[in-house]
Amino acid sequence: MTISANIIDIPNRQIFFGEVTTQNGKIKSIEKKEGKSDLYLMPGFVDAHVHIESSMLIPSEFARMAVTHGTVATVSDPHEIANVMGIEGVYFMIENGKQVPLKFNFGAPSCVPATSFETAGAVIGVDGVKEMLENPNIKYLAEMMNYPGVLFDDKEVMAKIAVAKELGKPIDGHAPGVRGVDAKKYISAGISTDHECFTYEEALEKLQLGMKILIREGSAAKNFDALIDLLPNYADRMMFCSDDKHPDDLIEGHINQLAARAVANGCDIFDVLQVACINPVEHYNLEVGQLQKGDDADFILVHDFKNFKVKATYINGELVAEDGKNFIQPVESKIINNFFTEKKSPNDFQLKAQSDQIQVIKAINGEIVTDSFFSKTKIQNGFAISDVENDILKMTVVNRYKNVEPIMAFINNFNLEKGAIASCVGHDSHNIIAIGTDDEAICQAVNLIIENKGGISAICEDVEKVLPLPIAGIMTNADGYQVAQDYSAIDLFVKKELGCTLTAPFMTLSFMALLVIPQLKLSDLGLFNGEKFCFTPVFVTEKT
């Protein structure tokens, strides 16, 4: 196969008209020619950190959507399914991903469970991490979320890091807000990347300390605007990632969107493509072509450098997408799950008032960090209830792995006027999370999740909406485009009928149990202060 176009040679920072000839999935030759073209040939995009599970799609369905946007490879952390299914879940992702052309590069989850302050579906110790890292399909040690464990020299945490070093595998980081001497210690442990920086100053400090920084723009966490001004000076040490991307957003675009925004921001085109296409390949030693002679024939044709609208995507010389249409066939998938809790009653969600003051989680639109504040308890018949008028709603986390009592707290900034929403996508242990205006609605939303052994749901008076996620309770093997449609419908329902004002209600909800991200979160074991890294009471007697 021979393709004529304007060829983007990123390493040599030049653009020239020429021909690329491929043979047996490799680039046989690249020749400069006389002529011109309206199309540009460049290396494909690489998502440098993504949890495929957050798309609610199995890898093969994720691939069918991502290739239409010029994505040829991902650096994928199967941390979510690992917290539900253990190593079995990781291998499920690898095997499903192998059945499609897109190059998934999976890591070994380092924190299963993420903390000891929640109930997960599995535990992966040092031996399990070693088993995975010895597998040639596993490219790196996935994000070390237990940064306190690194800072305090936790024996098991340091043993996992030591295994990765011994086997020569890169180690991904996760240290939101960690600065100064703590940042130095975290990085000196051998941790090479961070995708959790949410301020320019934090990212700059970590870059200066030798870390590589990922600019993240997902469905919930959006840090592009805060970090993009670092790119011109650190193009050799930065990457783009989505981290968590819902299916409706994946229809619209992927890493190509970040490249377009970076160029619109005034960044040099070669710097942008270095970040979007080259740096992840070199950092993780991926078997992904960079549009050089002898490379795998992984490249894309784009119309321009303004929008990066993709004309065609090739992986190993195979045309996998053209003009927005993918040519990857759906893959049949088995159902695996770990879901054992029983249906609940409204009384299970009653919370006896213990004082007239409560700590409240404050969700932040577009962020996975939270704030917190104190508020007066709204009490009815001795029970603390949602204060809809002041947007202080009852929140619950229900253990999905065994039948125990739900845990309750209160949250602000969802602005539900009625009804409830629930999800079994609850980072990182994926217990059931629900928020609602009354106990009956909360119970109804939770029971819809239990009936389907996973999914997302919304309740508004007599109307029930549910998107089942039968694989590990967090994914579906259904057609990705249909899932995106169904998700968009329930998302719109929550905003229009329930009144939620968040940009991505379910994505934001999914992070309200993520204890390793400060400030205040809720697990199935209690309300948790992520800065002090300890449980904290819902009811308080003093505003401290």
matplotlib code that plots the C-alpha trace (Angstrom):
import matplotlib.pyplot as plt

x = [0.0, 1.3, -0.2, 0.6, 0.2, 1.9, 4.0, 4.6, 8.0, 7.9, 11.4, 13.0, 10.3, 9.5, 6.6, 7.0, 5.0, 5.8, 4.8, 4.7, 4.8, 3.8, 4.3, 3.2, 2.1, 5.4, 6.6, 8.8, 9.8, 9.2, 10.1, 10.0, 8.2, 7.1, 3.4, 0.8, -2.1, -5.0, -4.3, -1.6, -0.1, 1.0, 1.5, -1.7, -2.7, -2.0, -4.0, -1.3, -3.6, -7.1, -9.4, -11.3, -13.9, -15.0, -16.4, -18.7, -17.6, -15.4, -12.1, -13.3, -16.2, -14.0, -11.7, -14.5, -15.2, -11.7, -10.2, -12.6, -10.8, -7.3, -6.4, -4.2, -3.1, -3.8, -1.9, -4.7, -5.0, -7.4, -7.6, -11.4, -12.2, -9.3, -11.0, -14.1, -12.7, -9.0, -6.4, -9.1, -10.5, -7.2, -6.8, -10.3, -9.4, -6.2, -7.9, -10.8, -8.5, -6.4, -9.4, -9.3, -6.5, -6.3, -3.1, -4.2, -1.2, -2.3, -0.6, -0.6, -2.9, -0.9, -3.7, -6.3, -8.0, -7.1, -7.1, -7.9, -10.8, -13.3, -14.5, -13.4, -14.1, -10.5, -7.1, -3.9, -0.8, 2.9, 2.9, -0.1, 1.6, 4.8, 2.8, 1.2, 4.4, 6.1, 3.5, 4.8, 1.3, 1.7, 3.7, 4.0, 3.0, -0.2, -0.8, 0.4, -2.7, -1.6, 0.8, 0.7, 2.0, 5.0, 5.6, 5.5, 7.4, 4.6, 6.2, 3.8, 3.7, 7.5, 7.7, 5.4, 7.5, 10.6, 9.2, 8.5, 12.0, 13.5, 11.6, 12.4, 8.8, 7.8, 5.8, 2.9, 2.0, -1.1, -0.3, -2.9, -1.7, 1.5, 4.2, 7.6, 9.5, 6.6, 6.8, 10.5, 10.2, 7.3, 9.3, 12.6, 10.8, 11.0, 7.5, 7.8, 4.5, 1.5, -1.9, -3.5, -2.0, -4.7, -2.7, 0.1, 2.4, 2.0, 2.7, 5.7, 7.3, 6.9, 8.4, 11.4, 11.8, 12.1, 8.6, 6.6, 3.2, 0.1, -2.5, -5.8, -9.2, -11.8, -15.6, -15.2, -11.7, -10.6, -7.1, -6.2, -6.7, -4.6, -1.6, -1.4, 0.9, 3.6, 3.7, 6.0, 8.8, 8.3, 7.1, 9.6, 8.2, 4.4, 1.6, -2.1, -4.7, -8.4, -8.2, -12.0, -14.3, -17.9, -19.3, -21.2, -18.0, -16.0, -18.4, -17.4, -13.6, -10.6, -6.9, -7.4, -9.5, -6.6, -4.2, -6.6, -7.1, -3.3, -2.7, -5.6, -3.8, -0.7, 1.4, 3.9, 2.5, 5.5, 5.5, 1.8, 2.3, 5.4, 3.1, 0.1, 1.9, 5.5, 6.2, 3.9, 5.4, 8.9, 8.1, 6.3, 8.4, 5.2, 5.1, 3.5, 4.8, 6.1, 5.9, 9.5, 11.0, 10.7, 8.0, 4.7, 2.3, 0.3, -0.7, -3.6, -4.6, -6.0, -7.5, -5.8, -4.0, -6.8, -9.4, -7.5, -10.5, -9.5, -9.9, -8.5, -6.8, -4.4, -3.1, -0.4, -1.2, -4.9, -7.5, -9.6, -11.6, -12.5, -14.6, -16.0, -16.9, -15.0, -14.4, -13.8, -16.4, -18.1, -16.6, -18.7, -17.9, -18.6, -20.2, -18.1, -19.3, -19.0, -22.2, -24.0, -25.9, -29.7, -32.4, -33.0, -36.0, -36.4, -35.9, -32.3, -31.5, -32.8, -30.1, -30.7, -29.8, -26.9, -26.5, -27.7, -24.6, -23.2, -20.2, -21.2, -19.2, -19.2, -18.9, -17.0, -18.1, -15.3, -13.2, -12.8, -11.5, -14.1, -14.5, -16.5, -18.4, -20.6, -24.3, -27.4, -29.0, -32.5, -34.3, -37.7, -39.0, -35.5, -33.9, -31.6, -33.0, -32.2, -32.5, -33.6, -34.2, -30.5, -29.1, -27.9, -28.8, -28.5, -25.8, -25.3, -22.7, -24.1, -21.6, -22.2, -20.1, -22.1, -25.3, -24.6, -26.2, -25.7, -23.6, -24.9, -23.6, -24.6, -23.5, -23.9, -23.9, -25.9, -29.0, -31.5, -35.0, -36.6, -35.9, -32.5, -29.6, -27.4, -24.5, -22.4, -19.5, -18.0, -14.2, -12.4, -14.2, -17.3, -19.9, -23.2, -23.4, -26.7, -27.8, -31.5, -34.1, -35.8, -35.2, -37.8, -36.3, -32.8, -33.9, -35.7, -32.6, -30.3, -32.6, -32.6, -28.8, -29.1, -31.7, -29.4, -26.2, -24.6, -25.4, -26.5, -30.1, -32.3, -35.7, -38.2, -41.6, -43.1, -40.4, -37.5, -34.4, -31.6, -28.6, -27.5, -23.8, -23.6, -19.8, -18.3, -21.2, -19.3, -19.3, -21.5, -20.8, -23.5, -22.8, -20.9, -22.9, -26.2, -24.7, -23.7, -27.3, -28.7, -26.3, -27.0, -30.7, -30.4, -27.9, -30.4, -33.2, -31.2, -30.5, -34.0, -36.3, -34.3, -32.7, -29.0, -26.7, -23.5, -21.9, -21.5, -23.7, -22.8, -19.1, -19.0, -21.0, -18.6, -15.7, -17.5, -16.3, -12.7, -10.9, -7.4, -8.6, -9.2, -11.0, -14.1, -15.5, -17.7, -16.9, -19.0, -17.3, -17.8, -17.1, -13.4, -11.1, -8.6, -6.2, -5.9, -6.4, -8.8, -12.5, -14.4, -17.9, -20.9, -22.4, -20.3, -20.8, -18.4, -17.4, -13.8]
y = [0.0, 3.5, 6.7, 10.2, 13.2, 15.9, 13.9, 15.1, 14.1, 15.0, 14.0, 16.1, 18.8, 19.0, 18.7, 17.6, 16.0, 12.4, 8.8, 6.2, 2.6, -0.2, -3.9, -6.6, -4.0, -2.1, 1.1, 0.0, 3.4, 7.1, 9.2, 12.9, 13.7, 16.7, 17.5, 18.7, 17.3, 18.5, 15.8, 15.4, 12.0, 11.9, 9.4, 8.3, 9.7, 7.9, 8.4, 8.3, 7.3, 6.0, 3.7, 2.0, 0.9, 4.6, 4.6, 1.8, -0.1, -3.2, -2.5, -3.8, -1.4, 1.5, 0.8, 1.0, 4.6, 5.8, 4.9, 7.3, 10.1, 9.0, 7.1, 4.1, 3.2, 3.7, 3.4, 1.7, 1.2, -1.7, -0.6, -0.3, -3.9, -5.1, -3.7, -5.7, -8.9, -9.0, -10.3, -12.2, -8.8, -7.6, -10.6, -10.2, -6.7, -7.9, -10.7, -8.7, -5.9, -8.3, -9.1, -5.6, -3.7, -0.7, -1.2, -1.4, -1.3, -2.4, -1.8, -3.8, -2.1, -1.1, -0.3, -3.1, -2.0, 1.6, 2.0, 0.0, 2.3, 0.8, -2.6, -3.8, -7.0, -8.2, -7.8, -7.9, -8.1, -8.0, -11.5, -10.7, -7.5, -9.5, -12.1, -9.3, -7.4, -10.6, -10.9, -9.4, -7.9, -5.7, -2.6, -0.7, -0.4, 1.5, 4.7, 4.5, 6.1, 5.3, 8.2, 8.3, 4.8, 6.0, 9.0, 6.8, 3.9, 1.4, -2.1, -3.5, -0.3, -0.1, -3.8, -3.3, -0.4, -2.5, -5.3, -2.8, -1.4, -4.9, -5.8, -2.5, -1.3, 2.4, 3.4, 5.7, 8.3, 9.8, 12.5, 15.3, 18.4, 16.8, 19.5, 20.3, 17.7, 15.2, 15.6, 15.0, 11.8, 10.5, 11.1, 9.7, 6.4, 5.9, 7.2, 8.9, 10.5, 12.3, 13.0, 14.6, 18.1, 20.7, 23.9, 25.3, 25.7, 22.1, 20.7, 23.1, 22.0, 18.3, 18.9, 20.6, 17.7, 15.4, 14.0, 13.8, 15.5, 14.5, 17.1, 15.5, 16.4, 13.8, 13.8, 15.0, 16.2, 18.9, 20.3, 21.5, 25.2, 25.1, 23.3, 24.0, 27.0, 24.6, 22.8, 25.1, 24.8, 21.1, 19.5, 16.7, 15.8, 16.1, 13.9, 14.1, 11.8, 11.5, 9.4, 8.8, 9.4, 8.6, 7.2, 10.3, 12.3, 9.6, 10.0, 13.7, 13.2, 11.9, 13.1, 14.9, 17.4, 18.2, 18.6, 21.0, 23.0, 23.2, 24.5, 27.1, 28.1, 29.1, 26.0, 24.9, 22.1, 19.9, 20.4, 19.4, 16.3, 15.4, 15.4, 13.7, 11.0, 10.5, 10.9, 8.1, 5.7, 6.5, 6.6, 3.3, 1.6, 0.9, -1.1, 1.8, 3.4, 7.0, 7.3, 6.3, 3.7, 0.3, 1.3, -0.3, 1.3, 3.2, 6.5, 8.8, 11.2, 14.5, 17.4, 20.2, 21.2, 23.4, 20.8, 17.6, 16.2, 12.6, 11.3, 7.8, 5.8, 2.9, 0.4, -2.1, -0.9, -1.8, 0.8, 0.7, 4.0, 6.4, 9.6, 8.9, 5.3, 2.4, -1.0, -3.0, -5.7, -6.1, -8.8, -11.2, -11.1, -13.3, -11.8, -11.7, -10.1, -9.9, -8.6, -10.1, -7.5, -7.8, -5.3, -2.6, -0.9, 2.8, 2.3, 1.2, 4.7, 6.4, 8.3, 9.2, 12.8, 13.0, 16.7, 19.9, 20.3, 18.1, 18.0, 18.4, 17.2, 20.0, 18.6, 20.8, 20.9, 19.7, 18.4, 15.2, 17.0, 18.2, 20.9, 20.7, 22.9, 22.7, 23.1, 22.9, 19.5, 19.2, 16.9, 15.2, 12.8, 12.5, 11.6, 13.7, 14.2, 16.0, 19.7, 20.2, 23.9, 24.5, 21.8, 19.6, 16.1, 12.7, 10.5, 6.8, 4.2, 0.6, -2.3, -4.4, -7.4, -8.4, -7.6, -4.9, -1.6, 1.4, 4.3, 7.8, 11.4, 14.7, 16.4, 19.8, 21.1, 18.4, 20.6, 17.8, 19.2, 15.8, 12.1, 10.3, 9.1, 6.0, 4.3, 1.2, 3.0, 4.3, 4.7, 2.8, -0.1, 0.3, 0.0, 1.6, 5.4, 7.3, 10.8, 11.8, 14.1, 11.5, 8.0, 6.4, 7.7, 6.8, 3.2, 2.9, 4.1, 1.7, -1.2, -0.7, -1.1, -4.2, -5.8, -5.3, -6.3, -3.0, 0.1, 3.7, 4.8, 7.8, 8.2, 11.0, 10.4, 7.4, 7.4, 5.0, 5.1, 2.6, 1.7, -1.9, -2.6, -6.4, -6.8, -6.4, -4.0, -1.2, -2.1, -3.5, -5.5, -3.7, -1.5, 1.5, 4.0, 2.7, 2.9, 6.5, 7.3, 5.6, 7.4, 10.7, 10.1, 9.4, 12.2, 14.6, 13.2, 13.9, 17.5, 18.3, 16.5, 16.3, 19.7, 18.7, 21.5, 19.6, 19.1, 15.4, 14.2, 10.5, 11.0, 13.4, 11.0, 8.2, 10.1, 10.9, 7.7, 8.1, 8.4, 9.1, 12.4, 15.0, 16.6, 14.9, 11.6, 8.7, 5.0, 2.0, 2.3, 6.0, 9.6, 10.1, 13.1, 12.7, 15.3, 13.8, 10.3, 9.2, 8.8, 11.8, 12.1, 13.2, 14.9, 17.4, 19.5, 22.3, 23.9, 22.8]
z = [0.0, -0.9, 0.5, -0.9, 1.4, 3.3, 5.7, 9.2, 10.4, 14.1, 15.2, 12.5, 12.8, 9.1, 6.7, 3.1, 0.4, -0.2, -0.3, 2.4, 1.3, 3.7, 3.6, 6.1, 8.6, 8.5, 6.9, 4.0, 2.7, 3.1, 0.0, -0.7, -3.9, -6.0, -5.6, -3.1, -1.1, 1.0, 3.5, 6.2, 7.2, 10.9, 13.7, 15.4, 18.8, 22.1, 25.2, 27.9, 30.8, 30.6, 32.5, 29.7, 32.2, 32.7, 29.2, 30.4, 27.4, 27.1, 25.3, 21.9, 21.9, 23.1, 20.2, 17.6, 18.8, 19.5, 16.1, 14.4, 16.2, 15.2, 18.4, 17.6, 21.1, 24.8, 28.1, 30.0, 33.8, 34.5, 38.1, 38.1, 37.1, 39.2, 42.3, 41.4, 40.0, 40.9, 38.4, 36.5, 35.5, 34.3, 32.0, 30.8, 29.6, 27.9, 26.1, 24.9, 23.8, 21.7, 19.5, 17.9, 16.1, 18.5, 20.6, 24.3, 26.7, 30.1, 33.4, 36.7, 39.2, 42.2, 44.7, 45.0, 47.1, 46.8, 50.6, 53.6, 54.4, 52.0, 50.9, 47.4, 45.6, 45.5, 47.0, 44.9, 47.0, 46.0, 44.5, 42.4, 41.1, 40.4, 38.4, 36.3, 35.7, 34.5, 31.9, 28.6, 28.0, 31.1, 30.3, 33.6, 37.3, 37.2, 39.2, 42.8, 44.4, 47.9, 48.0, 51.9, 51.7, 49.7, 52.0, 55.1, 53.6, 53.8, 53.4, 50.8, 48.8, 48.6, 47.7, 44.7, 43.5, 44.0, 41.8, 39.0, 39.3, 39.2, 36.1, 34.4, 34.1, 34.4, 37.5, 37.2, 39.8, 41.4, 43.9, 43.8, 45.6, 46.9, 47.0, 48.5, 50.4, 50.1, 46.3, 46.3, 48.3, 46.2, 43.0, 44.5, 45.0, 41.3, 40.3, 36.9, 36.0, 37.5, 35.8, 38.9, 38.9, 39.0, 39.2, 37.1, 40.1, 41.2, 37.8, 37.3, 40.6, 39.7, 36.2, 37.7, 40.1, 37.0, 36.8, 33.5, 33.7, 31.9, 30.8, 31.6, 30.1, 30.8, 31.4, 35.0, 35.7, 33.3, 33.8, 30.3, 30.9, 34.1, 32.6, 28.9, 29.3, 30.5, 27.2, 25.2, 27.7, 28.6, 25.4, 25.8, 29.3, 28.9, 27.5, 26.9, 28.6, 29.2, 32.4, 32.5, 29.5, 29.2, 26.0, 24.9, 25.1, 23.3, 20.3, 20.1, 20.2, 22.0, 22.1, 18.8, 20.8, 23.1, 20.2, 18.5, 21.7, 22.2, 18.7, 19.2, 22.4, 20.4, 21.0, 18.2, 16.1, 16.4, 20.2, 20.3, 18.3, 20.3, 23.4, 21.7, 19.7, 20.6, 24.3, 25.5, 23.0, 24.2, 27.9, 28.1, 25.3, 23.3, 20.1, 18.3, 15.1, 14.9, 11.1, 10.6, 8.2, 9.7, 12.2, 12.6, 10.1, 12.7, 11.3, 10.5, 7.7, 8.9, 7.0, 8.9, 12.1, 13.3, 14.2, 13.5, 11.7, 10.9, 7.4, 8.0, 10.7, 10.0, 12.5, 11.4, 7.9, 8.2, 7.5, 10.7, 10.3, 7.5, 7.5, 11.0, 10.2, 11.9, 10.2, 13.4, 13.9, 17.3, 19.5, 21.6, 25.3, 28.3, 31.4, 34.6, 37.8, 41.5, 43.0, 46.1, 48.1, 48.5, 47.7, 50.3, 52.0, 52.6, 56.3, 55.5, 54.5, 57.6, 59.6, 63.2, 63.9, 66.5, 66.5, 64.9, 62.8, 60.0, 57.7, 54.1, 51.0, 48.4, 44.9, 42.4, 38.8, 36.5, 39.3, 41.2, 44.3, 46.7, 49.3, 52.5, 54.9, 58.0, 57.9, 60.1, 60.2, 58.8, 61.2, 60.9, 63.5, 64.9, 61.6, 59.5, 56.0, 52.8, 52.8, 49.2, 49.6, 50.5, 48.2, 51.1, 49.9, 51.5, 50.0, 50.5, 49.7, 49.7, 49.8, 46.7, 47.8, 50.9, 52.6, 55.2, 56.2, 53.9, 55.1, 54.9, 54.6, 53.0, 49.8, 48.1, 44.6, 42.8, 43.0, 42.6, 43.1, 43.3, 42.9, 43.1, 41.1, 41.7, 40.2, 40.6, 38.9, 42.2, 42.1, 43.2, 44.9, 42.8, 45.5, 44.9, 45.3, 45.4, 46.1, 46.5, 47.9, 50.1, 51.4, 49.2, 46.0, 47.1, 47.9, 44.5, 42.6, 44.6, 44.0, 40.2, 40.4, 42.5, 40.2, 37.2, 39.2, 38.1, 36.1, 36.5, 37.4, 38.0, 39.6, 39.2, 40.8, 38.9, 36.1, 36.3, 34.1, 34.2, 32.0, 32.9, 33.2, 33.6, 33.2, 36.6, 37.3, 35.5, 31.8, 29.1, 26.0, 24.1, 21.0, 22.1, 20.0, 21.4, 24.9, 24.3, 23.2, 26.2, 28.5, 26.9, 27.5, 31.2, 31.6, 30.1, 32.2, 35.4, 34.3, 32.8, 35.2, 38.4, 38.0, 38.4, 37.4, 37.0, 33.6, 34.1, 37.0, 36.9, 36.3, 39.3, 41.4, 40.6, 42.3, 45.5, 47.0, 45.8, 49.1, 47.7, 46.2, 48.9, 50.6, 51.9, 50.4, 51.5, 51.5, 52.5, 55.9, 56.6, 55.9, 55.0, 55.2, 52.3, 53.6, 57.1, 55.6, 58.3, 59.0, 60.2, 61.7, 59.8, 62.9, 64.7, 67.9, 66.9, 63.6, 63.6]

ax = plt.figure().add_subplot(projection="3d")
ax.plot(x, y, z, "-o")
ax.set_aspect("equal")
plt.show()
